[in-house]
C-alpha cells in the first residue's frame, strides 16, 4: 500500500505546484474539498467548495475534470484494486485554487459468493450455496476465463444477495437468467451489456434501490416480469434501433402487436397500445390508472398486488380482463365497460370491499372474479337467470360475512349484495348506475347497521345517496370503518377473520325501510368531485 501512496502524494504536490507556477497565482484561495465518499451507484462526491468553478479528480494515474462536486467513477473503477483518489478545486480558468483533499482510498475487493461454470462453449456466472450471505458491495464480472468467454448469468445466480450494491457486467454476456438478481434490494446500479439477447422473468425482481434500466438494441426477448416490484426505477429505456421493442413514457412496447410488456410506477401509458401484457405492472406502486381507448385486453396478473392503486378508469373498447389482473389492488369501485366480453378468475379478488358496476353484456365471468366482500350493481332483472358462464361463487349468492366496527356500533355482519334491476347510463361506453328498483333488492332491515351496502361508483363523482322521484334523498350514505376484529371475542366464533377490510362507504337508511316507496325507482344522486 505504501508503495502506491507515496508516489501519489508526490505527483499531486508536483501537479499543484506546477499549476500555481504556470498560472502566476501567488496563493491558493479556496478551501480543499473534503468528505470524499463513493455511493452505491458508483458516484464519487465531496462537499461543495464555495467559489469553486470546477474540480479536478486524480484517480491513480488518471486525471478527470468535472463541473459538479461529484464524478461518476462506476466504469473508472472496473477491476478489483485499491484506488487512491484526490480532488482539488479550480477557478473559472481551470486553475488549481485549493490544496488537495485528504487522500481517499477506495478499496475494491471481491467478496466472493459467486463462481464460473463451464457451459460447453464458455462460462456462465453462477451462485454458490452461501451467495446471499457472502456477496456484498460492488461485483465485477470477467469477460474471459481460461481463455474462453463468459457469456451468461445463470438462473438465480445472485438471488437474495441483499448486500450487493452494484455490478459490472461485461459485453461478452448475452443472457441474464430467471431471477438472476431477484430480491437484491440494495442493488443500485447494473448497466446491461451491449450484446445482450434476453431478459428473463424476475431477472431484476424486487430490486427496490435500482433507479434506471437501459436496455440495449440487441435484446430479442423481454419477460413482462423481469422487473416486478422495482418501484425505485424512474427511467426505463430501450436503445433505438431495436427491431422488436421500443420504449415510450417509461414503458417497453412490443412493436409487432403493440403490447405493453412492462412499465414503471411513474410511466405514462402510450395511447397507441393494443394490450397490456401478463405481469406488466405486477407489484408496482401505481396510484392512478387510466387505460387508453385502444386497449382491448389486459393480461394475467398485469396489475396484481398494485396495493397503492386507488383510482382505476377502464375505457370503452376493452374486451378481455385476464385472471388476477387487478387482484390485491386498493380502489373502492370499478365500472366494467359495455365492450367487455370476459373477466378472468380472481380478476378483482382480495379487495376486502368493492363496488362493481357490471353490465349483463359481459358473457363470461371467471370463478371468484370479484372478492367475496363486494356489492355488484347489474342491469340484469331480478327474474333473469345469470348468464351461463357467470361463475359466481356460492359465498356471493348466500351472503357470506365480514365484520365492521366504528365508534358508534359494535362489530356486526355485512351481507354481500348483488343488486339487480339497475338502469345504467354510459359515458364513453363506461356505465354508471342512474337508478334501480328497490322492490326486489331491499329486505326489511336493508341498509341499516346490520345490513349495509357498498355504494356505487362513478369516475369524477361522489355518490350522495338514493332519491325518490321528487328528488328527496330517502337513503343516504354513512361512513363506517371496516377492520379485522379480535379472534378471541367469543361472540365471533366461526367468523372469517382472515382479511382486514379497508375503510369504505356503506349505505344506511334515513328512516324505517317502510318509508321507501315500494315499486318505485330510486335515483342515484351524483355530485362532481371537483
C-alpha positions as CSV (number, residue, x, y, z in Angstrom):
1,X,0.0,0.0,0.0
2,X,2.8,2.5,0.9
3,X,4.4,2.0,-2.5
4,X,1.3,3.5,-4.1
5,X,0.5,6.2,-1.6
6,X,4.0,7.9,-1.6
7,X,4.2,8.4,-5.3
8,X,0.6,9.7,-5.3
9,X,1.3,12.4,-2.8
10,X,4.5,13.4,-4.7
11,X,2.7,13.6,-8.0
12,X,-0.2,15.6,-6.7
13,X,2.0,18.0,-4.9
14,X,4.1,18.5,-8.0
15,X,0.9,19.0,-10.1
16,X,-0.4,21.6,-7.8
17,X,3.0,23.4,-7.7
18,X,3.3,23.4,-11.4
19,X,-0.2,24.7,-11.9
20,X,0.4,27.6,-9.5
21,X,3.6,28.5,-11.2
22,X,2.1,28.4,-14.7
23,X,-1.0,30.4,-13.6
24,X,1.0,33.0,-11.9
25,X,-1.0,32.7,-8.7
26,X,0.8,33.6,-5.5
27,X,-1.6,31.8,-3.2
28,X,-4.4,29.2,-3.1
29,X,-7.6,30.9,-2.1
30,X,-10.2,28.1,-1.9
31,X,-10.7,25.5,0.8
32,X,-9.7,22.0,0.0
33,X,-12.5,19.6,-1.0
34,X,-13.5,17.4,2.0
35,X,-15.6,14.4,2.9
36,X,-14.9,12.3,-0.1
37,X,-17.2,9.2,-0.4
38,X,-18.5,6.8,-3.0
39,X,-22.2,5.9,-3.3
40,X,-23.6,2.5,-4.0
41,X,-24.3,3.6,-7.6
42,X,-20.7,4.4,-8.3
43,X,-20.6,8.2,-7.9
44,X,-17.7,9.8,-6.1
45,X,-18.8,13.0,-4.3
46,X,-17.4,15.6,-1.8
47,X,-18.6,18.7,0.0
48,X,-19.1,21.7,-2.3
49,X,-16.4,24.3,-2.1
50,X,-17.6,27.9,-2.0
51,X,-16.2,29.8,-5.0
52,X,-15.1,26.8,-7.0
53,X,-16.0,26.8,-10.7
54,X,-14.9,23.2,-11.2
55,X,-12.9,20.4,-9.7
56,X,-10.0,18.1,-10.8
57,X,-10.1,14.5,-9.7
58,X,-6.9,12.3,-9.6
59,X,-7.6,8.6,-9.6
60,X,-4.4,6.6,-9.6
61,X,-2.8,7.6,-12.9
62,X,-5.9,9.3,-14.3
63,X,-7.0,12.9,-14.2
64,X,-10.6,14.0,-14.7
65,X,-12.3,17.4,-14.6
66,X,-15.9,17.9,-13.5
67,X,-18.2,21.0,-13.1
68,X,-20.0,19.4,-10.2
69,X,-18.9,18.2,-6.8
70,X,-19.2,14.6,-7.9
71,X,-17.9,12.3,-10.6
72,X,-19.2,9.0,-12.0
73,X,-16.4,6.5,-11.4
74,X,-18.5,3.4,-11.9
75,X,-16.6,2.4,-15.1
76,X,-13.4,4.1,-14.0
77,X,-13.1,1.5,-11.2
78,X,-13.8,-1.6,-13.3
79,X,-11.4,-4.0,-11.7
80,X,-10.6,-5.2,-8.2
81,X,-7.9,-2.9,-7.0
82,X,-7.1,-0.1,-4.5
83,X,-7.9,3.3,-6.0
84,X,-6.2,6.4,-4.5
85,X,-8.3,9.4,-5.1
86,X,-7.6,13.1,-4.5
87,X,-9.6,16.2,-5.5
88,X,-8.7,19.9,-5.9
89,X,-10.9,23.0,-6.6
90,X,-10.5,25.0,-9.8
91,X,-11.4,28.6,-10.7
92,X,-13.2,29.7,-13.9
93,X,-9.9,29.4,-15.9
94,X,-9.3,25.8,-14.8
95,X,-6.5,26.9,-12.5
96,X,-6.0,25.0,-9.3
97,X,-7.0,27.2,-6.4
98,X,-7.0,24.9,-3.4
99,X,-4.9,22.4,-1.5
100,X,-5.7,18.8,-2.4
101,X,-8.2,16.9,-0.3
102,X,-7.1,14.3,2.1
103,X,-6.2,11.2,0.2
104,X,-9.2,8.9,-0.2
105,X,-8.6,5.1,-0.5
106,X,-11.3,3.2,-2.4
107,X,-10.6,-0.4,-1.9
108,X,-12.5,-2.7,-4.2
109,X,-12.2,-6.4,-3.2
110,X,-14.0,-9.4,-4.5
111,X,-16.4,-10.5,-1.7
112,X,-16.8,-14.0,-3.2
113,X,-20.1,-15.9,-3.2
114,X,-20.2,-16.4,-7.0
115,X,-18.4,-18.8,-9.4
116,X,-18.0,-19.7,-13.0
117,X,-19.5,-22.8,-14.6
118,X,-18.5,-24.3,-18.0
119,X,-21.5,-24.3,-20.4
120,X,-19.9,-26.2,-23.3
121,X,-18.7,-23.1,-25.2
122,X,-17.7,-20.7,-22.4
123,X,-18.7,-19.9,-18.9
124,X,-21.8,-18.8,-17.0
125,X,-21.7,-16.8,-13.8
126,X,-23.5,-18.8,-11.1
127,X,-24.2,-18.5,-7.4
128,X,-22.9,-20.6,-4.6
129,X,-24.6,-22.2,-1.6
130,X,-23.8,-19.2,0.6
131,X,-24.2,-16.4,-2.0
132,X,-26.9,-14.5,-0.2
133,X,-24.7,-14.3,2.9
134,X,-21.4,-13.6,1.2
135,X,-21.9,-11.4,-1.8
136,X,-21.6,-7.7,-0.9
137,X,-20.6,-4.3,-2.3
138,X,-19.6,-4.0,-6.0
139,X,-19.2,-7.1,-8.1
140,X,-17.1,-7.0,-11.2
141,X,-17.6,-9.9,-13.6
142,X,-14.9,-11.1,-16.0
143,X,-15.4,-11.3,-19.8
144,X,-12.9,-14.1,-20.2
145,X,-11.9,-17.1,-18.0
146,X,-9.5,-19.8,-19.0
147,X,-9.2,-18.2,-22.5
148,X,-13.0,-18.7,-23.0
149,X,-15.7,-16.1,-23.0
150,X,-18.1,-15.6,-20.1
151,X,-21.4,-15.5,-21.9
152,X,-24.3,-15.7,-19.3
153,X,-25.5,-15.2,-15.8
154,X,-27.3,-18.3,-14.6
155,X,-30.8,-18.5,-13.1
156,X,-30.8,-17.3,-9.5
157,X,-27.1,-16.5,-9.6
158,X,-27.4,-13.6,-7.2
159,X,-30.9,-14.1,-5.9
160,X,-31.5,-12.6,-2.4
161,X,-28.0,-11.1,-2.3
162,X,-29.3,-8.2,-0.3
163,X,-25.8,-6.7,0.3
164,X,-25.0,-6.5,-3.5
165,X,-24.9,-2.7,-4.3
166,X,-23.7,-2.6,-7.9
167,X,-22.4,-4.9,-10.6
168,X,-20.3,-4.5,-13.8
169,X,-21.5,-6.9,-16.5
170,X,-19.1,-7.3,-19.4
171,X,-20.3,-7.1,-23.0
172,X,-19.4,-10.7,-23.5
173,X,-22.6,-11.7,-21.6
174,X,-25.6,-12.1,-23.8
175,X,-28.2,-13.7,-21.4
176,X,-29.4,-12.9,-17.9
177,X,-31.3,-15.9,-16.4
178,X,-34.5,-16.1,-14.5
179,X,-34.4,-14.5,-11.0
180,X,-30.7,-13.7,-11.5
181,X,-30.9,-10.6,-9.3
182,X,-34.3,-11.3,-7.8
183,X,-34.5,-9.8,-4.3
184,X,-31.3,-7.8,-4.5
185,X,-32.8,-5.0,-2.5
186,X,-29.6,-2.9,-2.2
187,X,-28.7,-3.1,-5.9
188,X,-28.4,0.5,-7.0
189,X,-26.7,0.1,-10.4
190,X,-26.5,-2.6,-13.1
191,X,-25.7,-1.5,-16.6
192,X,-26.7,-4.1,-19.2
193,X,-24.2,-5.4,-21.7
194,X,-24.3,-4.1,-25.3
195,X,-24.8,-7.6,-26.8
196,X,-27.4,-9.0,-24.5
197,X,-30.2,-11.0,-26.2
198,X,-32.7,-11.8,-23.4
199,X,-34.1,-10.6,-20.1
200,X,-35.9,-13.5,-18.3
201,X,-38.7,-13.4,-15.8
202,X,-37.9,-11.6,-12.5
203,X,-34.3,-11.1,-13.6
204,X,-34.3,-7.9,-11.5
205,X,-37.5,-8.6,-9.5
206,X,-37.7,-6.8,-6.2
207,X,-34.5,-4.6,-6.8
208,X,-36.1,-1.7,-4.9
209,X,-33.0,0.5,-5.0
210,X,-32.4,0.3,-8.8
211,X,-33.4,3.7,-10.3
212,X,-32.8,3.1,-14.0
213,X,-32.6,0.3,-16.6
214,X,-31.4,1.0,-20.1
215,X,-31.8,-2.0,-22.4
216,X,-29.6,-2.4,-25.5
217,X,-30.9,-2.7,-29.0
218,X,-29.6,-6.3,-29.3
219,X,-32.3,-7.6,-27.0
220,X,-34.7,-10.1,-28.6
221,X,-36.8,-11.2,-25.7
222,X,-38.1,-9.3,-22.6
223,X,-40.2,-11.0,-20.0
224,X,-43.1,-8.9,-18.6
225,X,-42.0,-10.0,-15.1
226,X,-38.3,-9.0,-15.5
227,X,-38.6,-6.0,-13.1
228,X,-41.6,-6.8,-10.9
229,X,-41.6,-4.8,-7.7
230,X,-38.8,-2.5,-8.8
231,X,-40.5,0.6,-7.5
232,X,-37.4,2.7,-7.5
233,X,-37.0,2.7,-11.2
234,X,-37.9,6.0,-12.7
235,X,-36.1,5.6,-16.1
236,X,-36.8,2.6,-18.3
237,X,-35.5,2.9,-21.9
238,X,-34.6,0.7,-24.8
239,X,-31.8,1.7,-27.2
240,X,-33.0,3.0,-30.6
241,X,-32.6,0.5,-33.4
242,X,-34.1,-2.5,-31.6
243,X,-36.2,-4.4,-34.1
244,X,-38.6,-6.0,-31.7
245,X,-39.2,-3.4,-28.9
246,X,-39.4,0.3,-28.3
247,X,-39.7,2.5,-25.2
248,X,-42.4,5.1,-24.7
249,X,-43.1,7.0,-21.5
250,X,-41.1,4.6,-19.3
251,X,-42.9,1.6,-20.9
252,X,-41.5,-1.2,-23.1
253,X,-43.8,-1.9,-26.0
254,X,-43.5,-4.8,-28.4
255,X,-43.8,-3.4,-31.9
256,X,-45.4,-6.2,-33.8
257,X,-48.7,-6.3,-31.8
258,X,-48.4,-3.1,-29.8
259,X,-48.4,-4.9,-26.5
260,X,-47.2,-3.1,-23.4
261,X,-44.7,-5.5,-21.9
262,X,-43.7,-3.8,-18.7
263,X,-43.5,-0.3,-17.2
264,X,-42.5,1.7,-14.2
265,X,-44.7,3.1,-11.5
266,X,-44.3,6.7,-12.9
267,X,-45.0,5.7,-16.5
268,X,-47.3,7.3,-19.0
269,X,-49.2,4.5,-20.8
270,X,-48.9,5.2,-24.6
271,X,-52.2,5.9,-26.4
272,X,-51.3,3.6,-29.3
273,X,-51.1,0.3,-27.4
274,X,-53.5,-2.6,-28.1
275,X,-52.9,-4.7,-24.9
276,X,-51.2,-4.8,-21.5
277,X,-49.2,-8.0,-21.2
278,X,-49.0,-10.5,-18.4
279,X,-47.4,-9.3,-15.2
280,X,-46.6,-6.0,-16.8
281,X,-47.0,-4.0,-13.6
282,X,-47.0,-6.7,-11.0
283,X,-46.4,-5.3,-7.5
284,X,-45.7,-1.8,-8.7
285,X,-46.7,1.3,-6.6
286,X,-49.0,2.8,-9.2
287,X,-51.6,5.1,-7.6
288,X,-53.8,6.1,-10.5
289,X,-54.5,4.3,-13.8
290,X,-56.5,5.3,-16.8
291,X,-56.2,2.9,-19.8
292,X,-56.5,4.4,-23.3
293,X,-59.4,3.5,-25.5
294,X,-57.3,1.3,-27.9
295,X,-56.6,-1.3,-25.2
296,X,-58.5,-4.5,-26.0
297,X,-57.1,-6.9,-23.4
298,X,-55.4,-6.9,-20.0
299,X,-53.2,-9.9,-19.4
300,X,-53.0,-12.3,-16.5
301,X,-51.7,-10.6,-13.3
302,X,-51.0,-7.4,-15.2
303,X,-51.6,-5.2,-12.2
304,X,-51.7,-7.8,-9.4
305,X,-50.7,-6.6,-6.0
306,X,-50.5,-2.9,-7.0
307,X,-51.5,-2.2,-3.5
308,X,-51.4,1.6,-3.9
309,X,-53.7,1.7,-6.9
310,X,-56.7,3.6,-5.6
311,X,-58.1,5.0,-8.9
312,X,-58.9,2.9,-11.9
313,X,-60.6,4.0,-15.2
314,X,-61.2,1.4,-17.8
315,X,-62.1,2.5,-21.3
316,X,-64.6,1.5,-24.0
317,X,-63.1,-1.0,-26.4
318,X,-61.7,-3.2,-23.7
319,X,-62.8,-6.8,-24.4
320,X,-60.9,-9.1,-22.0
321,X,-59.7,-8.8,-18.4
322,X,-57.3,-11.6,-17.6
323,X,-57.2,-13.7,-14.5
324,X,-55.8,-11.9,-11.4
325,X,-55.4,-8.8,-13.5
326,X,-56.2,-6.4,-10.6
327,X,-56.1,-8.9,-7.7
328,X,-55.0,-7.2,-4.5
329,X,-55.4,-3.6,-5.6
330,X,-56.9,-0.8,-3.4
331,X,-59.6,1.0,-5.4
332,X,-63.1,1.2,-4.0
333,X,-65.1,0.7,-7.1
334,X,-64.8,-0.4,-10.7
335,X,-67.1,0.2,-13.7
336,X,-66.9,-2.5,-16.3
337,X,-67.2,-1.0,-19.8
338,X,-70.0,-2.3,-22.0
339,X,-67.5,-3.6,-24.5
340,X,-66.0,-6.2,-22.1
341,X,-66.8,-9.8,-23.0
342,X,-64.9,-11.8,-20.4
343,X,-63.4,-11.3,-16.9
344,X,-61.0,-14.0,-15.7
345,X,-60.8,-15.9,-12.5
346,X,-59.8,-13.8,-9.4
347,X,-59.5,-10.7,-11.6
348,X,-60.7,-8.4,-8.8
349,X,-60.1,-10.6,-5.8
350,X,-58.6,-9.7,-2.4
351,X,-60.1,-6.3,-2.1
352,X,-61.9,-6.5,1.2
353,X,-64.8,-4.3,0.0
354,X,-65.5,-3.3,-3.6
355,X,-68.4,-1.8,-5.6
356,X,-68.8,-3.1,-9.1
357,X,-70.9,-1.8,-11.9
358,X,-71.4,-5.0,-14.0
359,X,-73.4,-5.0,-17.3
360,X,-75.2,-8.1,-18.3
361,X,-73.4,-7.8,-21.7
362,X,-70.4,-9.5,-20.1
363,X,-70.5,-13.0,-21.4
364,X,-68.0,-14.8,-19.2
365,X,-67.2,-14.3,-15.5
366,X,-64.5,-16.5,-14.1
367,X,-64.5,-18.2,-10.7
368,X,-64.1,-15.7,-7.8
369,X,-63.7,-12.8,-10.3
370,X,-64.8,-10.5,-7.6
371,X,-63.9,-10.5,-3.9
372,X,-66.5,-12.1,-1.6
373,X,-66.8,-8.7,0.2
374,X,-68.5,-7.0,-2.7
375,X,-71.6,-5.2,-3.9
376,X,-72.4,-5.8,-7.5
377,X,-74.8,-3.5,-9.4
378,X,-76.1,-5.1,-12.6
379,X,-78.7,-4.3,-15.2
380,X,-80.0,-7.9,-15.0
381,X,-83.6,-8.2,-14.0
382,X,-84.4,-9.9,-10.7
383,X,-86.2,-12.7,-12.6
384,X,-83.5,-13.2,-15.2
385,X,-81.1,-16.2,-14.9
386,X,-77.5,-15.3,-14.5
387,X,-75.6,-15.9,-17.8
388,X,-74.4,-19.5,-18.1
389,X,-70.7,-18.5,-17.9
390,X,-71.0,-16.3,-14.9
391,X,-69.3,-18.4,-12.3
392,X,-70.5,-16.5,-9.2
393,X,-69.3,-18.3,-6.0
394,X,-71.8,-19.6,-3.5
395,X,-70.5,-17.1,-1.0
396,X,-71.8,-14.3,-3.1
397,X,-75.2,-16.0,-3.5
398,X,-75.5,-16.8,0.1
399,X,-74.2,-13.6,1.7
400,X,-71.0,-14.6,3.5
401,X,-70.0,-12.4,6.4
402,X,-67.4,-9.9,7.2
403,X,-67.3,-7.7,10.3
404,X,-67.2,-3.9,10.8
405,X,-66.6,-1.6,13.7
406,X,-66.9,2.1,14.2
407,X,-67.1,4.4,17.3
408,X,-70.9,4.1,17.4
409,X,-71.5,0.4,16.8
410,X,-70.1,-2.9,17.8
411,X,-68.9,-5.5,15.3
412,X,-71.7,-6.6,13.0
413,X,-72.1,-8.8,10.0
414,X,-72.2,-7.3,6.5
415,X,-74.1,-9.1,3.8
416,X,-72.8,-9.3,0.3
417,X,-75.1,-8.0,-2.3
418,X,-76.0,-8.4,-6.0
419,X,-78.2,-5.5,-6.8
420,X,-80.4,-6.3,-9.8
421,X,-82.9,-4.1,-11.9
422,X,-80.3,-1.3,-12.2
423,X,-80.7,1.3,-15.0
424,X,-77.3,2.3,-16.4
425,X,-76.2,5.4,-18.3
426,X,-73.0,5.3,-20.3
427,X,-70.2,7.9,-20.5
428,X,-68.0,7.0,-23.4
429,X,-69.1,3.3,-23.2
430,X,-68.5,3.1,-19.4
431,X,-71.7,2.6,-17.4
432,X,-72.7,4.1,-14.1
433,X,-75.9,3.5,-12.0
434,X,-78.6,6.0,-12.7
435,X,-81.4,4.3,-10.9
436,X,-82.7,0.9,-9.6
437,X,-85.9,-0.7,-8.4
438,X,-85.6,-1.4,-4.7
439,X,-88.6,-3.7,-4.5
440,X,-86.6,-6.9,-5.2
441,X,-83.4,-5.7,-3.6
442,X,-84.3,-4.5,-0.1
443,X,-85.1,-6.5,3.0
444,X,-87.0,-5.1,5.9
445,X,-83.6,-4.2,7.5
446,X,-81.8,-3.3,4.3
447,X,-79.2,-0.6,4.7
448,X,-79.2,-0.3,8.4
449,X,-76.2,-1.1,10.6
450,X,-76.9,-4.8,10.4
451,X,-77.1,-4.9,6.7
452,X,-75.2,-2.2,4.8
453,X,-74.4,-1.9,1.1
454,X,-71.2,-0.7,-0.6
455,X,-72.1,2.5,-2.6
456,X,-71.9,2.5,-6.4
457,X,-69.1,4.4,-8.1
458,X,-68.7,6.8,-11.0
459,X,-65.5,8.4,-12.2
460,X,-65.2,12.1,-11.2
461,X,-68.3,12.0,-9.0
462,X,-69.2,11.4,-5.4
463,X,-72.3,9.3,-4.6
464,X,-74.7,11.2,-2.3
465,X,-77.5,8.6,-1.8
466,X,-80.7,7.5,-3.4
467,X,-83.5,9.9,-4.1
468,X,-87.2,9.4,-4.9
469,X,-88.9,10.7,-8.0
470,X,-89.3,14.1,-6.3
471,X,-85.6,14.5,-5.6
472,X,-85.9,13.7,-1.9
473,X,-83.0,11.7,-0.6
474,X,-84.5,8.7,1.2
475,X,-81.4,6.6,1.6
476,X,-78.2,8.3,2.4
477,X,-74.5,7.3,3.0
478,X,-72.7,6.9,6.2
479,X,-69.0,6.2,6.7
480,X,-68.0,3.0,8.6
481,X,-64.6,1.7,9.1
482,X,-64.1,-2.0,8.5
483,X,-61.3,-3.6,10.4
484,X,-60.2,-7.1,11.5
485,X,-61.6,-7.8,14.9
486,X,-60.1,-9.9,17.6
487,X,-60.4,-13.7,17.2
488,X,-60.6,-14.0,20.9
489,X,-64.1,-12.5,21.0
490,X,-66.4,-15.4,21.9
491,X,-69.3,-13.8,20.1
492,X,-67.4,-14.1,16.8
493,X,-66.9,-17.8,17.0
494,X,-66.6,-19.3,13.5
495,X,-66.3,-15.9,11.8
496,X,-63.9,-15.4,8.9
497,X,-61.1,-13.3,10.3
498,X,-58.6,-13.9,7.6
499,X,-58.8,-10.4,6.0
500,X,-58.6,-6.8,7.1
501,X,-61.1,-4.8,5.1
502,X,-60.2,-1.2,4.3
503,X,-62.3,1.8,5.2
504,X,-65.3,2.1,2.9
505,X,-68.5,4.0,2.4
506,X,-71.6,1.9,3.1
507,X,-75.3,2.8,2.8
508,X,-77.7,3.4,5.7
509,X,-81.4,4.2,5.6
510,X,-82.5,7.7,6.7
511,X,-85.6,6.1,8.2
512,X,-87.5,2.8,8.5
513,X,-87.5,0.7,5.4
514,X,-91.2,1.1,5.1
515,X,-90.8,4.8,4.2
516,X,-89.1,3.9,0.9
517,X,-91.8,3.9,-1.8
518,X,-92.4,0.3,-2.9
519,X,-92.2,-0.5,-6.6
520,X,-90.8,3.0,-7.5
521,X,-87.3,3.7,-8.9
522,X,-84.7,5.2,-6.7
523,X,-82.3,7.6,-8.4
524,X,-78.6,8.0,-7.7
525,X,-77.5,11.4,-6.5
526,X,-74.2,12.3,-8.1
527,X,-72.1,15.3,-7.2
528,X,-68.9,16.3,-9.1
529,X,-65.8,15.5,-7.0
530,X,-64.0,18.7,-8.0
